Amino acid sequence: MNDNKALGFKRKALREVIKTFDAGNLETTAYRIPYEVIPQDAKSDVRCCIYKERAVFRKRILAALGAAVEEDDEATSLNDYAKQSLTRTELPAVPLTVLDIACKGCKKARHIVTEACQGCLARACLGACKFGAISMVKGKSVIDPDKCKNCGQCRTACPYNAITYVPVPCEQACPVEAIHKDENRRAQIDFNKCISCGHCVDACPFGAIMERSQLIDILRTMKESDKVCAVVAPSIAGQFNATLPQLLSAIKKAGFDKVTEVAQGADVTTTNEAKELVERLERGDKFMTTSCCSAWIQAVRKHLPELKKYVSDTRTPMSYIAEIEKKNGYQVVFIGPCVSKRVEGREDPNVDFVMTYEELGALFDARNIDPSACEEQTLDPHVSGEGRYYGVTGGVAKAVETAINGKRPIKMQTISGLDKKSMLMLRAYAKGIGDFDLLEAMSCKGGCIGGPCTLCAQAQAIKPIQELVEKSPHIPPVFDKEK
């Protein structure tokens, strides 16, 4: 893991909340956490002073407690917020919150001319601009921001690469333009547009956008009940320096009574989607899209209603496995790399809470658990390799193709990450452009292993998953292969 201080502070806030909960004095000592993490002799190389650093860290504690930072009046003690989190019966309605004081207040995205400008005779940038936004001042190009349309033609034309684009990271990352700036240039999220993909969380280099954690709700439930089941997403296999069997043991050691692979539910999803795809194609549907990515489903609901008729009616792997464990009498905690699963979890009566990999890592750290030192728990021998590969781009489509078993040839297309470009492409697909039968749509580039709450790079995460898949059985075919 690289030395990302923004992520470091975020995860430290989670760890400190867990430690204080475990000490049994969260209600009385939560207010001390910022002072203990940032003591009087600390130095800040980012903020103006340690006092602002503490103020920002206080906001991180609020998010870790599940509070909405936007509603903080700053006069309410962290102790009071801790009491609220320990007694609440409703989970946060929206999964994200903006730490206004941590937001850099970026200027509007714009093109600027750098010192590399040579004031060349060709004046290629002037010729490229169709809006009259560029002029020469003292032998150098200057861009008028009031006239500039940010088309980028000047940047392309400059032979010295002297023109650069300065983005607003969170706005640029959002595929649905759900983020805007207020009058003070602080980021705000329009939750009527937001699809909870978490791309903004990943993109902000100041860590100014955080999830509203359900950690306290989970910890309290684990303390009060002996029937709490963690259901872990397939992408977890590459997130920690441990084998999957060791990870399952570590999660139990962290306080869960049972641990189950969501890949078991993925096999149910595969079987049902394979049947549904064949039925749809035989009745004349142009194509079908997968349904397991929650952010993708929200994108369809809010921004791509013309695609709704193409989305599979099959439930998600999380939903199927949660239903099984709920019937077994357990309270269910989904553990994954995703922000949007918090939204799906609220809608699914069988899912009680959602925890991210970052939160799980904080739980391991706070409780001094080294997954690589844990004994290996026996894996379910019936879970398929295809189900365990669901978290990688192409995994769902490949699983469905395997289950169909050649009953009919299937043309597949994948969307590996929602962004502004792919949203335009999806609208084109809705109008009939494209030649495929099954569209696998994933909000995160690379699939779930590229989720906003992962712990390691995709290149590092994928190898353990591939090794696990090779040792796993294939999913049984749904249809007999056509002669």
RARA-V267040 format. One record per residue. N is the residue number from 1. PHI is phi in degrees with one decimal (none if undefined). Layout:
N PHI
N PHI
//
This chain:
1 none
2 -76.9
3 -85.4
4 -92.2
5 -68.2
6 -62.4
7 -66.7
8 -60.0
9 -67.0
10 -60.3
11 -72.5
12 -65.3
13 -60.5
14 -62.2
15 -61.3
16 -66.6
17 -64.2
18 -63.7
19 -60.0
20 -69.5
21 -61.6
22 -63.0
23 -74.5
24 81.2
25 -131.4
26 -58.5
27 -67.4
28 -109.7
29 -125.0
30 -56.6
31 -64.0
32 -83.6
33 -56.3
34 -58.7
35 -75.2
36 -75.7
37 -74.9
38 -121.6
39 -71.5
40 -59.7
41 -90.1
42 -72.5
43 -123.4
44 -112.9
45 -101.3
46 -122.4
47 -86.3
48 -71.1
49 -163.7
50 -69.0
51 -70.6
52 -71.3
53 -59.7
54 -66.3
55 -63.4
56 -66.4
57 -65.9
58 -58.5
59 -64.5
60 -65.1
61 -64.0
62 -58.5
63 -63.6
64 -64.4
65 -83.5
66 91.6
67 -83.7
68 -91.4
69 -59.6
70 -60.6
71 -96.3
72 -73.0
73 -96.0
74 68.2
75 -91.5
76 -78.2
77 -71.1
78 -59.7
79 -60.6
80 -67.4
81 -64.0
82 -62.5
83 -61.1
84 -63.3
85 -68.5
86 -77.6
87 -116.8
88 -68.8
89 -116.4
90 -113.2
91 -77.6
92 -53.7
93 -71.6
94 -120.0
95 -88.1
96 -119.3
97 -147.1
98 -104.8
99 -85.8
100 -55.8
101 -71.5
102 -87.1
103 -67.6
104 -69.9
105 70.9
106 -56.0
107 -69.3
108 -56.0
109 -54.7
110 -159.0
111 -98.1
112 -133.1
113 -95.7
114 -92.2
115 -67.9
116 -71.4
117 -59.7
118 -102.2
119 58.5
120 -66.7
121 -67.2
122 -66.3
123 52.0
124 -60.6
125 -66.6
126 -64.7
127 -67.3
128 -77.5
129 -79.0
130 -94.3
131 -118.2
132 64.7
133 -89.2
134 -114.2
135 -136.7
136 -103.4
137 -127.5
138 53.3
139 77.8
140 -129.4
141 -73.4
142 -134.9
143 -103.1
144 -83.8
145 -63.9
146 -75.5
147 -99.8
148 -65.8
149 -104.4
150 56.9
151 -75.4
152 84.9
153 -65.0
154 -65.6
155 -62.6
156 -66.1
157 -78.2
158 -65.1
159 -72.9
160 -105.2
161 52.1
162 -88.3
163 -110.9
164 -126.6
165 -102.0
166 -106.9
167 -85.7
168 -103.2
169 -52.2
170 -67.0
171 -67.6
172 -67.0
173 -74.8
174 -72.0
175 -76.6
176 -124.7
177 54.8
178 -91.3
179 -112.2
180 -142.2
181 -103.1
182 -84.7
183 -64.3
184 -100.0
185 66.1
186 -89.7
187 -67.8
188 -134.7
189 -108.2
190 -89.7
191 -74.1
192 -73.8
193 -101.4
194 -60.1
195 -108.6
196 58.2
197 -71.5
198 81.7
199 -60.6
200 -67.3
201 -60.9
202 -65.6
203 -79.4
204 -68.4
205 -75.8
206 -105.1
207 61.3
208 -84.9
209 -120.7
210 -132.2
211 -78.7
212 -84.3
213 -70.5
214 -106.2
215 -55.1
216 -62.5
217 -61.6
218 -68.8
219 -61.6
220 -64.8
221 -65.8
222 -62.7
223 -74.1
224 -93.6
225 -127.3
226 -109.9
227 -134.2
228 -117.3
229 -111.3
230 -90.8
231 -108.9
232 -106.8
233 -66.3
234 -57.6
235 -69.9
236 -67.1
237 -57.7
238 -108.3
239 -92.6
240 -127.1
241 -78.6
242 -163.5
243 -75.4
244 -60.1
245 -59.2
246 -68.5
247 -61.8
248 -61.4
249 -66.2
250 -62.4
251 -66.3
252 -64.1
253 -62.8
254 -72.6
255 130.1
256 -82.2
257 -84.7
258 -152.7
259 -131.7
260 -132.2
261 -76.7
262 -66.9
263 -56.4
264 -63.1
265 -70.0
266 -62.4
267 -64.5
268 -68.1
269 -59.0
270 -58.4
271 -59.8
272 -70.3
273 -70.3
274 -62.3
275 -62.4
276 -65.5
277 -61.4
278 -61.8
279 -61.4
280 -64.9
281 -65.8
282 -68.9
283 -89.7
284 105.2
285 -63.3
286 -68.2
287 -163.8
288 -136.1
289 -107.5
290 -70.2
291 -128.2
292 -82.5
293 -89.4
294 -64.9
295 -64.5
296 -62.5
297 -62.4
298 -66.5
299 -62.2
300 -65.9
301 -59.2
302 -95.2
303 -130.5
304 -130.8
305 -60.4
306 -67.7
307 -95.4
308 -56.4
309 -67.4
310 -93.8
311 -75.1
312 -57.1
313 -84.7
314 -67.8
315 -75.6
316 -81.9
317 -55.9
318 -58.8
319 -64.5
320 -66.7
321 -71.8
322 -64.0
323 -62.1
324 -63.2
325 -73.4
326 -67.3
327 -66.6
328 -80.6
329 93.5
330 -96.6
331 -84.7
332 -110.5
333 -118.7
334 -81.5
335 -118.6
336 -157.5
337 -97.6
338 -120.8
339 -83.2
340 -67.6
341 -64.2
342 -63.7
343 -70.4
344 -61.3
345 -62.4
346 -66.4
347 -85.2
348 -97.8
349 -65.7
350 -91.7
351 -105.5
352 -88.3
353 -145.6
354 -128.0
355 -122.8
356 -96.0
357 -62.1
358 -60.5
359 -67.8
360 -64.1
361 -60.2
362 -65.2
363 -66.0
364 -59.6
365 -63.9
366 -64.9
367 -105.2
368 53.5
369 -109.9
370 -103.9
371 -54.9
372 -69.0
373 -97.8
374 -85.6
375 -68.6
376 -86.7
377 -85.4
378 -66.9
379 -81.9
380 -65.9
381 -71.1
382 -93.7
383 -72.5
384 -81.5
385 -65.1
386 -61.6
387 -65.3
388 -77.2
389 -101.2
390 -58.6
391 -81.1
392 -115.0
393 -49.6
394 90.5
395 -65.6
396 -68.2
397 -61.4
398 -64.3
399 -63.2
400 -64.9
401 -60.8
402 -63.6
403 -66.8
404 -68.7
405 60.9
406 78.5
407 -55.8
408 -154.4
409 -67.2
410 -121.1
411 -92.9
412 -117.8
413 -134.9
414 -122.9
415 -110.1
416 -101.1
417 105.2
418 -82.9
419 -148.1
420 -62.5
421 -67.9
422 -69.0
423 -64.2
424 -64.8
425 -63.9
426 -64.5
427 -65.0
428 -67.7
429 -60.7
430 -64.2
431 -90.6
432 102.5
433 -81.2
434 123.1
435 -126.3
436 -159.3
437 -104.0
438 -126.8
439 -108.7
440 -90.9
441 -112.7
442 -122.7
443 -66.5
444 -100.6
445 -63.9
446 88.6
447 95.5
448 -64.4
449 -68.2
450 -104.6
451 -63.4
452 -70.1
453 -116.1
454 -82.6
455 -113.2
456 -145.7
457 -67.4
458 -59.7
459 -60.4
460 -80.3
461 -77.4
462 -77.2
463 -62.2
464 -61.2
465 -67.3
466 -61.9
467 -65.2
468 -67.1
469 -61.9
470 -62.7
471 -89.3
472 -98.8
473 -71.8
474 -81.4
475 -69.1
476 -65.0
477 -67.7
478 -83.8
479 -119.9
480 -71.7
481 -63.9
482 -68.8
483 -74.8
//
